Amino acid sequence: MTALTTLDNATRIELLVTCPEFAPGQPNGVALTLMARSKRPGIKTLFVGAKEFLPFTEGLGSFMASPVTVPQIVDAVTRMLLPDVGGGTA
């Protein structure tokens, strides 16, 4: 819920890093992504979680299977924020 409040108040947000599953009673990362896109249609999402959640995130963003290190997440975020200069995907 804090993330949604931040989306409302922030001037510029380009990327959301979230888990596909949260604690009971909290919206999951997929729901958070859909709500974020309604507020900021161009936002990108990086999901980090157990590989069994990959099917729930397809088409909504990039996925990294846990466990991952902070440097791996930073590298993925950096790549996602780089402009597409080649016109294709790597």
PLY file of the C-alpha trace (Angstrom):
ply
format ascii 1.0
element vertex 90
property float x
property float y
property float z
element edge 89
property int vertex1
property int vertex2
end_header
0.00 0.00 0.00
2.96 2.28 0.61
4.01 1.77 -3.01
0.61 2.98 -4.26
0.84 6.11 -2.11
4.33 6.73 -3.46
3.03 6.37 -7.03
0.48 9.08 -6.30
2.99 11.48 -4.78
6.18 10.97 -6.80
7.08 13.17 -9.73
8.92 10.52 -11.72
8.86 6.74 -11.42
10.05 4.59 -14.32
10.38 1.14 -12.82
8.79 -0.93 -10.07
10.69 -3.78 -8.40
8.34 -6.14 -6.61
7.69 -9.72 -5.58
4.88 -11.62 -7.26
3.60 -12.74 -3.83
3.18 -10.74 -0.62
2.01 -11.61 2.88
-1.65 -12.52 3.36
-3.93 -9.49 3.35
-1.65 -7.47 1.08
-2.06 -7.01 -2.68
0.42 -9.18 -4.54
3.04 -7.84 -6.92
0.91 -8.61 -9.97
-2.00 -6.59 -8.55
0.42 -3.81 -7.59
1.77 -3.74 -11.15
-1.72 -3.50 -12.64
-2.65 -0.68 -10.25
0.65 1.08 -10.99
0.01 0.87 -14.74
-3.40 2.47 -14.30
-1.68 5.44 -12.64
1.49 5.42 -14.80
0.96 3.58 -18.09
4.64 3.59 -19.09
5.99 2.06 -15.88
8.18 -1.05 -16.20
8.19 -3.87 -13.65
10.85 -6.27 -12.44
9.44 -9.21 -10.49
11.76 -11.10 -8.15
10.47 -14.34 -6.68
10.12 -18.09 -6.76
10.08 -19.46 -10.30
6.63 -21.02 -9.83
5.21 -17.46 -9.96
6.64 -16.77 -13.43
3.40 -17.74 -15.27
1.45 -15.13 -13.27
3.81 -12.34 -14.35
4.12 -13.10 -18.07
3.42 -10.07 -20.21
3.63 -7.72 -17.24
7.37 -7.22 -16.94
10.69 -8.95 -16.48
11.17 -11.80 -14.02
14.18 -12.91 -11.95
13.97 -16.22 -10.09
15.11 -16.17 -6.47
17.60 -16.35 -4.97
19.29 -13.30 -6.46
21.90 -10.87 -5.20
21.54 -7.13 -4.93
24.12 -6.60 -7.71
22.08 -8.87 -10.00
18.96 -6.82 -9.34
20.85 -3.56 -9.89
22.18 -4.92 -13.19
18.69 -5.94 -14.34
17.23 -2.54 -13.38
20.04 -0.74 -15.19
19.41 -2.76 -18.37
15.66 -2.17 -18.16
16.13 1.59 -17.89
18.57 1.91 -20.78
17.03 3.33 -23.94
16.54 0.81 -26.74
19.14 2.09 -29.21
19.27 -0.98 -31.46
15.59 -1.28 -32.19
15.64 -4.96 -31.17
15.86 -7.02 -28.04
18.90 -8.78 -26.70
0 1
1 2
2 3
3 4
4 5
5 6
6 7
7 8
8 9
9 10
10 11
11 12
12 13
13 14
14 15
15 16
16 17
17 18
18 19
19 20
20 21
21 22
22 23
23 24
24 25
25 26
26 27
27 28
28 29
29 30
30 31
31 32
32 33
33 34
34 35
35 36
36 37
37 38
38 39
39 40
40 41
41 42
42 43
43 44
44 45
45 46
46 47
47 48
48 49
49 50
50 51
51 52
52 53
53 54
54 55
55 56
56 57
57 58
58 59
59 60
60 61
61 62
62 63
63 64
64 65
65 66
66 67
67 68
68 69
69 70
70 71
71 72
72 73
73 74
74 75
75 76
76 77
77 78
78 79
79 80
80 81
81 82
82 83
83 84
84 85
85 86
86 87
87 88
88 89
